[in-house]
């Protein structure tokens, strides 16, 4: 649903804005990422400021995304319905 909706592409193209809603630094020692990586939950906002998706990502010290190199979707709002995936709050 997240990929079909093109949310990540819309963020990259500036059609959606991002807002950090939670951040852990340093990340959990169990996370497979380099030292000084930030574990972030990011809200994607439409032009009216409404949240349309929420993702988790590892922001590496060099500014790139870790793990798969893409955000991991956790919530998507479509047609007034909130769809939720797994949320692991220990990241």
VEXMARLUM-62712 format. One record per residue: x, y, z of N, C-alpha, C in turn; residue in one letter; residue number from 1. Coordinates in pm, 1 decimal. Each point is the difference from the previous one (the first is absolute). Layout:
N
<<X, Y, Z>, <X, Y, Z>, <X, Y, Z>, "a", NUM> ...
***
This chain:
91
<<82.6, -118.5, 0.0>, <-82.6, 118.5, 0.0>, <88.3, 126.6, 0.0>, "x", 1> <<104.1, -2.1, 81.7>, <93.0, 112.6, 7.4>, <71.5, 19.4, -133.6>, "x", 2> <<50.6, -110.0, -55.4>, <71.2, 7.9, -128.5>, <-94.3, 37.0, -113.4>, "x", 3> <<-118.5, -60.2, -2.8>, <-97.1, 31.0, -105.8>, <-42.5, 145.9, 4.5>, "x", 4> <<-5.9, 58.0, 120.1>, <-37.8, 140.8, 14.7>, <112.4, 96.4, -33.2>, "x", 5> <<120.9, -51.4, -18.6>, <113.1, 84.6, -37.9>, <40.7, 101.2, 105.8>, "x", 6> <<-23.2, -31.6, 127.3>, <28.1, 95.8, 106.7>, <146.6, 42.3, 4.6>, "x", 7> <<90.8, -95.7, -7.3>, <143.1, 31.2, 6.7>, <41.3, 85.3, -119.8>, "x", 8> <<-51.8, -32.4, -117.7>, <28.5, 79.5, -119.9>, <-53.4, 141.4, 15.5>, "x", 9> <<-117.5, 13.3, 59.8>, <-59.1, 132.5, 21.4>, <82.2, 82.7, 98.1>, "x", 10> <<57.6, -64.8, 100.1>, <88.3, 71.0, 92.7>, <124.1, 47.2, -74.4>, "x", 11> <<60.3, -88.7, -77.0>, <120.9, 36.0, -74.1>, <-26.3, 112.7, -99.4>, "x", 12> <<-120.3, 4.0, -55.4>, <-35.4, 103.6, -96.1>, <-52.9, 128.0, 62.4>, "x", 13> <<-11.7, 4.0, 133.4>, <-47.0, 120.0, 67.7>, <-150.6, 13.4, 9.1>, "x", 14> <<-73.7, -100.3, -48.8>, <-146.4, 5.1, 5.1>, <-51.3, -23.4, 142.3>, "x", 15> <<74.4, -78.0, 80.4>, <-30.3, -20.8, 141.1>, <116.9, 49.7, 82.9>, "x", 16> <<-30.1, 52.5, 116.6>, <102.8, 46.6, 92.2>, <24.0, -105.7, 108.3>, "x", 17> <<115.6, 7.1, 64.6>, <33.8, -92.7, 107.3>, <11.8, 75.8, 132.4>, "x", 18> <<-40.2, -69.0, 108.7>, <17.5, 55.8, 134.3>, <44.3, -113.4, 91.2>, "x", 19> <<109.3, 19.5, 71.4>, <47.3, -99.8, 96.2>, <-94.7, 2.1, 119.1>, "x", 20> <<-57.5, -116.8, 33.7>, <-90.6, -8.6, 114.8>, <65.1, -70.7, 118.2>, "x", 21> <<105.0, -76.0, -23.6>, <76.7, -64.8, 107.2>, <137.7, -33.8, -54.1>, "x", 22> <<98.7, 10.1, 88.5>, <136.1, -29.1, -43.3>, <78.7, -54.8, 118.4>, "x", 23> <<73.5, -106.3, -24.6>, <89.6, -56.7, 99.8>, <142.4, 11.2, -49.9>, "x", 24> <<86.1, 49.0, 87.0>, <141.7, 9.9, -32.6>, <77.6, -23.3, 127.7>, "x", 25> <<83.5, -96.6, 10.9>, <31.7, -95.6, -106.4>, <-110.4, -104.1, -14.6>, "x", 26> <<6.5, -73.1, -107.4>, <-96.6, -107.1, -23.6>, <28.7, -116.5, 94.5>, "x", 27> <<-92.1, -92.8, 2.5>, <17.8, -121.1, 79.2>, <125.8, -73.1, -45.8>, "x", 28> <<77.2, -56.4, 93.6>, <118.5, -77.0, -40.6>, <-35.2, -120.2, -87.9>, "x", 29> <<-125.2, -45.0, 4.2>, <-43.1, -113.6, -83.5>, <-24.2, 39.6, -145.3>, "x", 30> <<-13.5, 128.6, -25.6>, <-26.7, 45.3, -137.2>, <124.4, -20.4, -86.6>, "x", 31> <<-19.5, -52.4, -121.4>, <114.2, -28.8, -88.2>, <47.5, 123.1, -77.0>, "x", 32> <<38.0, 103.8, 74.2>, <40.4, 126.3, -63.2>, <125.8, 53.5, 67.7>, "x", 33> <<74.7, 88.4, -67.4>, <122.7, 55.5, 57.5>, <-26.9, 89.0, 122.2>, "x", 34> <<103.8, 20.1, 78.6>, <-6.1, 89.3, 114.7>, <-45.8, 139.3, -44.2>, "x", 35> <<-78.6, 64.7, 84.1>, <-48.6, 137.2, -20.7>, <-113.8, 9.0, -102.6>, "x", 36> <<-62.7, -114.4, -30.4>, <-118.7, -1.0, -85.3>, <-120.7, 39.5, 84.6>, "x", 37> <<-95.4, 70.2, -60.2>, <-121.8, 41.9, 70.2>, <-117.8, -86.7, -44.8>, "x", 38> <<-72.8, -52.7, 98.2>, <-124.0, -72.6, -26.1>, <-112.3, 102.8, 4.7>, "x", 39> <<-73.2, 15.7, -110.9>, <-99.7, 106.8, -10.3>, <-136.7, -52.2, -41.7>, "x", 40> <<-103.8, 58.1, 58.6>, <-136.1, -15.3, -50.0>, <-35.5, 133.0, -65.0>, "x", 41> <<-41.7, -8.1, -125.8>, <-24.8, 118.4, -82.3>, <-145.8, 0.5, -45.7>, "x", 42> <<-66.0, 115.7, 15.6>, <-134.7, 18.5, -54.3>, <12.7, 65.1, -136.7>, "x", 43> <<-77.8, -48.6, -96.0>, <-9.5, 62.4, -131.5>, <-127.5, 83.2, -0.8>, "x", 44> <<12.5, 125.8, -38.8>, <-110.2, 94.5, 3.8>, <-34.8, 48.7, -140.2>, "x", 45> <<-130.2, 12.1, -27.1>, <-42.8, 52.9, -129.5>, <4.4, 153.2, 3.8>, "x", 46> <<-42.6, 64.1, -107.4>, <9.1, 145.5, -12.4>, <-80.7, 73.4, 106.9>, "x", 47> <<-104.8, -64.2, 53.3>, <-81.7, 63.9, 103.8>, <52.1, -30.4, 140.7>, "x", 48> <<112.1, -73.7, 8.7>, <58.5, -31.6, 129.4>, <-57.5, -124.0, 66.6>, "x", 49> <<-85.2, -73.2, -71.6>, <-58.4, -122.5, 53.8>, <97.4, -116.1, -16.6>, "x", 50> <<11.7, -81.7, 103.6>, <87.5, -116.1, -6.7>, <-63.9, -106.5, -89.1>, "x", 51> <<78.0, -47.5, -98.2>, <-50.5, -101.2, -92.4>, <74.5, -132.2, 11.7>, "x", 52> <<115.8, 1.9, 67.3>, <75.9, -122.7, 20.3>, <100.0, 22.5, 111.8>, "x", 53> <<44.7, -112.5, 57.7>, <106.1, 4.9, 101.2>, <95.1, -114.8, -27.8>, "x", 54> <<130.1, 28.3, 9.5>, <102.5, -99.1, -30.0>, <104.3, -4.0, 111.0>, "x", 55> <<75.8, -108.7, 1.8>, <119.8, -8.2, 83.2>, <118.7, -4.0, -95.4>, "x", 56> <<108.0, 64.7, 40.8>, <120.8, -4.6, -81.5>, <122.2, 14.0, 89.1>, "x", 57> <<111.1, -51.1, -50.6>, <128.8, 19.2, 64.2>, <75.3, 104.7, -80.0>, "x", 58> <<25.2, 114.4, 60.3>, <75.2, 105.9, -65.5>, <147.0, -16.6, 36.6>, "x", 59> <<79.9, -36.7, -99.2>, <142.1, -24.6, 21.1>, <75.5, 131.5, 21.0>, "x", 60> <<117.1, -5.6, 60.8>, <77.5, 122.2, 20.8>, <31.1, 77.2, -129.1>, "x", 61> <<6.2, -70.1, -113.6>, <29.4, 67.7, -127.8>, <-124.5, 59.7, -66.4>, "x", 62> <<-118.4, -13.2, 66.4>, <-122.6, 57.8, -54.1>, <-83.0, -94.8, -84.4>, "x", 63> <<54.9, -116.0, -34.0>, <-75.8, -101.0, -74.6>, <-84.6, -82.5, 95.5>, "x", 64> <<-94.9, -76.3, -54.9>, <-81.2, -89.7, 80.7>, <65.8, -136.4, 7.6>, "x", 65> <<-3.4, -59.3, 118.1>, <59.9, -130.7, 21.5>, <-96.4, -112.2, -30.6>, "x", 66> <<41.6, -121.1, 38.5>, <-76.3, -123.4, -24.7>, <-22.6, -14.2, -150.2>, "x", 67> <<-125.0, 6.7, -47.4>, <-28.0, -18.6, -142.8>, <29.1, 125.1, -82.6>, "x", 68> <<24.1, 113.0, 67.8>, <19.7, 126.7, -71.1>, <-130.6, 71.3, -28.0>, "x", 69> <<-109.0, -56.1, 52.9>, <-132.9, 59.8, -17.2>, <-70.6, 0.9, 134.9>, "x", 70> <<-95.8, 90.4, 18.8>, <-75.3, -0.2, 124.7>, <-89.4, -124.2, 10.1>, "x", 71> <<-29.1, -40.5, 122.6>, <-85.5, -115.2, 28.2>, <-138.9, 52.3, 40.0>, "x", 72> <<-102.0, -16.1, -84.4>, <-132.1, 55.1, 31.3>, <-62.8, -67.8, 120.9>, "x", 73> <<-62.7, 82.3, 85.4>, <-68.1, -49.3, 119.3>, <-148.7, 34.1, -1.4>, "x", 74> <<-35.9, 112.2, -62.4>, <-139.9, 42.4, -8.1>, <-23.9, 69.5, -133.5>, "x", 75> <<-118.0, -22.1, -55.0>, <-41.6, 69.6, -121.9>, <-146.7, 37.9, 16.3>, "x", 76> <<-32.3, 124.6, -32.4>, <-138.2, 46.7, 3.6>, <-50.3, 7.8, -143.9>, "x", 77> <<-105.8, -75.9, -31.6>, <-59.8, 4.1, -133.7>, <-150.7, 4.6, 12.9>, "x", 78> <<-60.8, 96.7, -67.3>, <-145.1, 15.7, -1.1>, <-58.7, 1.1, 140.0>, "x", 79> <<69.1, 68.7, 92.9>, <-48.6, 12.0, 136.4>, <20.2, -121.9, 87.6>, "x", 80> <<69.1, -102.5, -50.4>, <25.2, -121.8, 77.3>, <149.2, -6.9, 31.2>, "x", 81> <<32.7, -20.7, 128.8>, <138.9, -13.4, 42.7>, <39.0, -146.5, 0.0>, "x", 82> <<98.0, -33.6, -81.2>, <52.7, -136.4, -7.3>, <132.1, -1.5, 75.2>, "x", 83> <<15.3, -97.8, 88.5>, <120.1, -6.6, 83.3>, <72.0, -130.8, -17.7>, "x", 84> <<132.3, 8.4, -9.7>, <84.6, -118.9, -3.0>, <60.7, -19.8, 137.1>, "x", 85> <<100.9, -84.7, 6.9>, <68.6, -24.1, 127.0>, <78.7, 121.2, 42.1>, "x", 86> <<0.0, 26.0, 129.3>, <81.2, 107.0, 56.3>, <87.4, -61.9, 107.4>, "x", 87> <<130.4, 16.8, -15.3>, <95.0, -52.9, 97.4>, <60.0, 118.3, 75.1>, "x", 88> <<-49.8, 26.7, 120.1>, <41.7, 117.4, 74.6>, <136.4, -14.6, 65.2>, "x", 89> <<64.6, -114.9, -14.0>, <132.7, -18.2, 59.7>, <112.1, 46.7, -90.6>, "x", 90> <<-31.1, 50.8, -119.2>, <104.1, 46.8, -93.1>, <67.3, 123.6, 52.0>, "x", 91> 
***
